Amino acid sequence: MSALKDIYSPIFYDRLADTLAKTVSSFEKKLFIAQIFDDTFSQKELKDRMRHTTKVLRNFMPDDFGSAADILQKTIILLRENQHGEDSLAYIFLPDYIEMYGIDDYENAVKSIEFVTQFISCEFAVRPFIIKYGDRMIDQMKKWSLHESHKVRRLASEGSRPRLPWAMALPELKKNPEALLPLLENLKNDTSEYVRRSVANSLNDIAKDHPHIVLAVAQKWKGHSKETDAIIKHGSRTLLKQGHPEILSHYGLDSNGLEITDFKIITPKVKVKESLEFAFAVKNTNDTPKSIRLEYAVYYNKANGQLSKKVFKISERIYASGQKETINRKQSFKLITTRKFYPGLHKLSLIINGDEKDTESFELAL
């Protein structure tokens, strides 16, 4: 299995160079290829290869960004004609070029972002412009939220997310996201699920710092349509996992008349790379049907001996009066890059409608 960085392959650069030869004046393919595959290329990871491509391309482009932006547009048009590269991660260097060399040319950069994002998303590249130009850029993104292209509309919400993963932070919007609300309002009924999911992700980002804002939006949008209800549900996922009382009340999720019994950890000793297995029963003792959200929390042992809690969702559905179900689950301890496991005592708890119930311990060994 090849590494993701290998999308920057000799074949890719050969095709790219053939296209650039038709759009860049006096382009020298051999020199371009030689500069790409320098002595350090093989040691570069994905992001470094992307930035390296941006810098090498700059050596063949005009100094004036407006002229360079015209070339980027012509290059994309030609790539489309050859049915090559649409939405391909390898072309992320095109937004990077705008970020690096267009940051001081607002007018031309904005036009270029609008065009390029319809070929490869500019959600990362737009963020330095938000930081530098503030309200001016946010106003532009509000305009983009009404654009005919769903990719531009998504850029408006995704690029302005306060906590977009793997992206540059937007401290002012984390501190005060109110400027984003009109933009999200424009997109709440978008015909594209791709866009609506981005709206939900933006709300979820906001909820981590300002839960009251998302709760207000939830009340305002409630029942507007099944699509907006879905946006709110997905946008409230962090609050739901935290057991936030107001969002639980919003969805009628209380634990009255709900029972958890027969909780058992089937594998009280588990090794890294194996799975923890547990089981329990849940029953609705109410006289009426009840919406039940089932979750469990793993309290991971950390290097300092403290426990760190992470919540996982099992299900959320309606239980009839008197209905009882037995649940069996496995939690993997397979090695992953985003979490390091430490041996010792861990804990597992069950959560029903945000109410944390029984807790049991288990031992993790290397």
C-alpha positions, -999 to 999 in steps of 0.1 A, spaced: 0 0 0 15 33 -11 17 64 12 -6 93 6 24 115 -2 30 94 -33 2 111 -51 31 135 -60 46 110 -84 66 112 -115 35 105 -136 16 133 -118 44 159 -124 48 148 -160 11 154 -167 12 187 -148 42 199 -167 26 191 -200 -4 212 -191 18 241 -177 38 241 -210 6 252 -227 -4 279 -202 29 293 -189 50 314 -213 85 300 -219 78 271 -196 108 246 -194 95 212 -186 129 196 -179 139 223 -156 106 222 -137 109 184 -132 145 188 -121 136 214 -95 107 192 -82 128 161 -78 157 177 -59 179 160 -34 153 165 -6 121 154 -24 122 118 -13 123 128 24 94 152 22 60 142 36 27 151 19 23 187 31 60 195 24 57 181 -11 26 203 -16 44 234 -5 75 224 -24 54 222 -56 40 257 -49 74 272 -45 88 255 -77 58 266 -97 65 302 -85 99 301 -103 81 298 -136 52 323 -130 50 361 -134 58 382 -103 25 400 -107 -2 379 -89 -30 390 -111 -11 376 -141 -3 345 -122 -40 341 -113 -50 342 -150 -25 314 -156 -39 293 -128 -74 297 -143 -62 287 -178 -44 257 -163 -76 245 -146 -97 250 -177 -72 228 -196 -71 202 -169 -109 200 -170 -109 197 -208 -86 167 -203 -108 154 -175 -79 154 -151 -76 165 -115 -111 176 -105 -113 175 -66 -79 156 -66 -59 162 -34 -27 165 -54 -39 198 -67 -41 214 -33 -10 233 -42 -32 256 -64 -50 271 -34 -16 271 -16 -2 293 -44 -30 319 -38 -24 318 0 14 323 -4 16 348 -32 -19 365 -34 -23 375 3 -14 412 -5 -36 414 -36 -71 411 -22 -91 417 -53 -73 393 -76 -70 367 -48 -107 367 -40 -115 362 -77 -90 334 -79 -102 317 -48 -138 317 -61 -127 301 -94 -101 276 -80 -123 263 -52 -147 249 -78 -118 227 -89 -101 220 -56 -113 233 -23 -97 265 -10 -110 260 26 -75 261 40 -61 289 18 -90 313 26 -82 314 63 -51 337 62 -74 362 43 -100 360 70 -72 368 96 -57 397 75 -89 413 61 -114 404 89 -149 417 83 -141 425 47 -134 388 40 -164 376 60 -186 399 40 -172 383 9 -180 348 23 -215 359 30 -218 367 -7 -203 334 -16 -230 317 6 -255 328 -21 -233 316 -51 -247 294 -78 -219 268 -73 -224 245 -43 -186 243 -39 -183 280 -35 -212 280 -10 -195 252 10 -163 273 10 -182 300 28 -191 278 57 -162 254 57 -134 279 53 -148 301 81 -152 273 106 -136 284 139 -120 251 145 -115 235 111 -93 204 116 -57 205 104 -61 242 94 -49 276 106 -67 288 137 -92 317 136 -88 332 171 -112 361 165 -140 338 153 -134 314 181 -137 343 205 -168 357 188 -185 338 160 -216 360 157 -204 373 123 -208 337 110 -245 334 118 -259 353 88 -238 332 66 -250 299 81 -286 313 80 -282 316 42 -271 280 40 -294 262 63 -318 252 35 -291 245 9 -300 219 -17 -266 203 -13 -261 179 16 -224 186 11 -230 222 21 -255 214 49 -231 191 65 -205 219 65 -230 241 83 -235 215 109 -197 212 114 -194 249 118 -222 249 145 -204 221 162 -172 241 163 -191 271 177 -207 249 204 -173 240 218 -167 276 229 -202 291 229 -229 265 236 -256 292 242 -253 304 206 -259 269 192 -288 264 216 -303 296 204 -299 285 168 -314 251 176 -345 268 190 -348 292 161 -344 265 134 -364 237 152 -391 222 129 -382 244 100 -376 213 78 -362 178 82 -329 191 67 -325 219 93 -334 195 120 -306 172 108 -282 201 107 -290 210 143 -286 173 154 -252 169 138 -242 204 149 -251 196 185 -231 163 187 -205 176 210 -231 191 234 -249 158 233 -218 138 241 -211 163 270 -246 156 283 -254 193 281 -288 197 300 -304 222 276 -297 203 244 -309 171 261 -341 189 270 -343 202 234 -345 166 222 -367 153 251 -338 131 263 -342 124 300 -335 92 319 -368 90 339 -381 55 338 -351 40 320 -332 11 334 -298 -3 327 -291 -38 341 -268 -68 336 -238 -46 329 -207 -68 324 -173 -64 310 -167 -97 292 -130 -92 288 -118 -75 320 -82 -80 309 -74 -68 273 -42 -63 254 -33 -35 230 -43 -45 194 -73 -65 209 -108 -54 217 -127 -48 250 -161 -66 249 -190 -56 272 -227 -61 274 -258 -47 292 -296 -45 290 -317 -14 287 -354 -11 294 -381 16 290 -403 11 321 -425 41 312 -461 38 300 -453 56 269 -426 53 241 -393 69 249 -364 82 228 -333 66 241 -297 77 233 -272 51 244 -235 60 247 -205 47 266 -174 64 279 -139 50 280 -117 65 307 -82 60 292 -52 58 315 -27 85 306 11 86 310 7 106 342 -17 81 357 -48 104 353 -79 92 334 -91 109 302 -127 105 292 -139 99 256 -176 93 247 -188 69 220 -223 67 206 -241 34 204 -276 43 191 -305 66 194 -340 54 187 -375 50 201 -382 23 226 -418 12 231 -433 10 266 -418 -20 284 -393 -27 256 -361 -43 267 -330 -48 246 -296 -65 252 -266 -46 238 -232 -62 230 -203 -40 220 -166 -41 213 -142 -13 217 -110 -16 197 -76 -10 212 -59 -13 178 -29 10 175 -37 43 158 -17 74 152 -41 98 170 -40 80 204 -13 63 224 -23 36 248 -8 32 283 -11 0 303 -30 -1 336 -64 3 350 -90 19 327 -128 25 333 -159 21 312 -192 37 319 -227 36 303 -246 67 295 -283 69 288 -299 101 276 -268 120 289 -270 105 324 -239 86 332 -248 53 350 -228 22 359 -190 22 358 -167 -8 356 -130 -12 355 -108 -32 332 -71 -37 328 -51 -29 296 -18 -46 290 8 -41 263 
